[in-house]
């Protein structure tokens, strides 16, 4: 299979950047999208040209680093997949493929297809954790959790922090990411003592970092490689609303 690639190239954050065209030749249908880029980069190196900069780590769909817009869609045309899980058989031989980095003010471009997602780390640092000593796995397993709560928490915990929800949202909102983290811990007994502080701190940090507001487009859910439901956003809104109300009533907070 042969493809024409229109790839966004940008030397650094200060560079204006532009699309450049490359040829991907003799690509196997069972190659992943990242393996195809590897082949293109090998060819560029042989030609003494700068290879395309992109991130990857696990290549198993769990690390969240291979964030790319492919033909205008976060992680490409397949649902429930990351770029490393996207195979070239999903494209037609001879097709032109447009590859871009995430486009969001809170995710500044570092080089080519690599963006700085430190903003997500800052949100987690603001409250996405449990401070109490909950012991080891055997201790946690001694706490009985209703199955609906356990299932909902596990659904939210699948979030890999890739940023596809932000990239797909017209407003570059991080609501689905933050909601997944808030909802995950709010459904577990270990996370409930701090749920009010967590919701206030994480939402406040999200707003301060320049992410946009949610407008219920649901593009975040459609783009999420783990297919996390927007129902978690409703849960976060309830947690935030009740926490804000209690904070207003408590003069010491």
C-alpha positions in Angstrom: 0.0 0.0 0.0 1.2 3.5 -0.8 0.0 6.8 0.9 0.6 10.5 0.6 1.1 12.1 4.0 0.4 15.8 4.8 2.2 16.2 8.1 2.3 19.2 10.3 6.0 20.2 10.9 7.0 22.7 13.5 10.5 23.1 14.9 9.5 24.5 18.2 6.8 26.5 20.0 7.9 29.8 18.5 8.0 28.4 14.9 4.8 29.1 12.9 4.8 25.6 11.4 3.4 24.3 8.1 2.2 21.2 6.4 4.8 19.1 4.4 4.1 16.3 2.1 5.8 12.8 2.3 5.3 9.5 0.6 4.7 6.3 2.5 5.6 3.4 0.2 5.2 -0.3 0.4 3.2 -0.2 3.6 1.8 -3.4 4.9 -2.0 -3.4 5.7 -1.3 -4.9 9.1 1.1 -2.2 10.1 -0.1 0.1 12.8 -0.2 3.8 12.0 2.9 4.4 14.2 4.8 1.6 12.5 4.0 3.3 9.2 5.4 6.6 10.5 8.5 4.6 11.7 9.0 3.5 8.1 8.6 7.0 6.8 11.2 8.3 9.4 13.7 5.6 8.4 13.4 6.8 4.8 13.9 10.4 5.9 17.0 9.5 7.9 18.5 7.7 5.0 17.9 10.9 3.0 19.6 13.0 5.7 16.3 14.7 6.5 14.8 15.5 9.9 12.5 12.7 10.9 8.9 13.5 12.0 8.8 14.0 15.8 5.9 12.1 17.5 5.4 10.5 20.9 4.8 6.9 21.7 5.6 4.5 24.5 3.5 1.4 25.2 2.1 0.9 21.7 -0.6 -1.1 23.4 -3.3 1.6 23.8 -2.7 2.3 27.5 -0.1 5.1 27.8 -2.0 7.9 26.0 1.1 9.5 24.5 0.5 8.9 20.7 -1.9 11.8 20.4 -2.5 12.8 16.8 -5.3 14.2 14.7 -5.7 12.1 11.6 -7.9 13.4 8.9 -9.4 15.8 11.4 -10.3 13.1 13.9 -8.6 12.4 17.2 -6.7 9.2 16.9 -8.1 8.6 13.5 -11.3 7.1 11.9 -11.8 4.1 14.2 -13.7 4.2 17.4 -12.3 3.1 20.7 -8.7 3.1 19.5 -5.5 5.0 20.0 -3.1 5.8 17.1 -1.0 2.8 18.0 -4.1 0.6 17.7 -5.0 2.0 14.3 -4.0 -0.2 11.4 -3.3 0.9 7.8 -6.0 -1.5 6.6 -8.4 1.2 7.8 -7.2 3.4 4.9 -7.5 3.0 1.1 -4.4 2.4 -1.0 -3.3 5.7 -2.6 -5.1 7.8 -0.1 -3.9 11.2 1.2 -3.7 11.3 5.0 -3.5 14.5 7.0 -1.7 14.3 10.3 -1.7 17.1 12.9 -1.0 17.5 16.7 -3.7 18.3 19.2 -5.0 21.8 18.8 -5.7 23.4 22.2 -4.3 26.5 24.0 -3.7 24.4 27.1 -1.6 21.9 25.0 1.1 24.0 23.3 3.0 22.4 20.5 6.5 21.4 21.3 7.7 20.0 18.0 5.8 18.6 15.0 3.2 16.2 16.4 4.3 16.5 20.0 2.3 18.7 22.4 2.9 19.6 26.1 0.2 17.9 28.1 1.6 19.0 31.5 -1.7 20.7 32.1 -3.3 17.3 32.8 -0.5 16.6 35.4 -1.3 19.9 37.1 -5.0 19.0 37.3 -4.1 15.6 38.9 -1.7 17.3 41.3 -4.5 19.6 42.4 -6.6 16.8 43.8 -6.7 13.6 41.8 -5.5 11.4 44.6 -6.3 10.0 48.0 -4.2 11.3 50.9 -5.2 8.7 53.5 -3.1 5.6 53.9 -5.4 2.9 52.5 -3.0 0.1 52.9 -2.2 -2.6 50.3 -4.4 -4.4 47.9 -5.4 -7.0 50.5 -6.6 -4.2 52.8 -8.5 -2.5 50.1 -10.2 -5.8 49.2 -11.6 -6.0 52.7 -13.8 -3.0 52.0 -17.1 -4.1 50.5 -18.1 -1.9 47.6 -21.5 -2.3 45.8 -21.0 -3.7 42.3 -22.7 -0.8 40.5 -20.3 1.6 42.3 -17.3 -0.6 41.5 -18.3 -0.9 37.9 -18.8 2.8 37.5 -15.5 3.6 39.2 -13.7 1.1 36.9 -15.3 2.7 33.8 -14.0 6.1 34.9 -10.6 4.7 35.9 -10.0 3.6 32.3 -9.0 7.1 31.3 -5.4 7.2 30.0 -5.1 11.0 30.0 -4.4 11.1 26.2 -6.2 14.4 25.6 -8.4 13.2 22.7 -11.4 14.7 24.5 -9.8 18.1 24.5 -8.7 17.8 20.9 -12.1 16.8 19.7 -14.1 19.4 21.6 -14.8 22.6 19.7 -14.1 24.5 22.9 -11.0 22.4 23.9 -12.8 21.5 27.2 -11.1 19.0 29.6 -14.4 18.2 31.3 -14.4 14.5 30.4 -10.9 14.0 31.7 -11.5 15.8 35.0 -14.9 14.1 35.4 -13.4 10.7 34.9 -10.9 11.4 37.7 -13.4 13.0 40.0 -16.1 10.3 39.4 -13.6 7.4 39.8 -12.7 8.4 43.3 -16.1 9.7 44.3 -17.6 6.2 43.8 -15.1 4.5 46.1 -15.2 4.7 49.9 -11.5 5.5 50.0 -12.1 8.7 47.9 -15.3 10.0 49.5 -13.9 11.8 52.5 -12.0 14.2 50.2 -14.5 14.4 47.4 -15.7 18.0 48.0 -12.1 19.3 48.2 -11.1 17.3 45.2 -14.0 18.5 43.0 -13.4 22.2 43.8 -9.6 22.0 43.4 -9.5 20.0 40.1 -12.2 22.1 38.4 -10.6 25.3 39.6 -7.2 24.2 38.3 -8.8 23.1 34.9 -10.4 26.6 34.5 -7.2 28.3 35.4 -5.2 26.4 32.8 -7.2 27.8 29.9 -9.4 24.9 28.9 -12.7 25.8 27.4 -16.2 25.2 28.7 -18.4 22.2 28.0 -21.2 22.9 25.6 -22.6 19.3 25.4 -21.3 18.6 21.9 -20.4 15.0 23.1 -17.4 15.0 20.7 -15.3 14.0 23.8 -17.2 10.8 24.3 -17.0 9.9 20.6 -13.3 10.5 20.4 -12.3 8.8 23.7 -10.3 5.7 23.0 -11.6 4.1 26.2 -15.2 5.2 25.3 -15.8 6.9 28.7 -19.3 8.2 29.0 -20.3 11.8 29.4 -22.5 10.6 32.3 -19.3 11.1 34.4 -19.5 14.8 33.6 -23.0 14.9 35.2 -21.5 13.2 38.3 -18.7 15.8 38.5 -21.1 18.6 38.1 -23.2 17.3 41.0 -20.0 16.8 43.2 -18.8 20.3 42.3 -22.2 21.9 42.9 -22.7 20.4 46.3 -19.1 21.1 47.3 -19.4 24.8 46.2 -22.7 25.1 48.2 -21.1 23.6 51.4 -18.0 25.9 50.9 -20.3 28.9 50.8 -22.0 27.9 54.0 -18.8 27.1 55.9 -17.0 30.4 56.9 -13.8 28.4 57.7 -13.4 27.0 54.1 
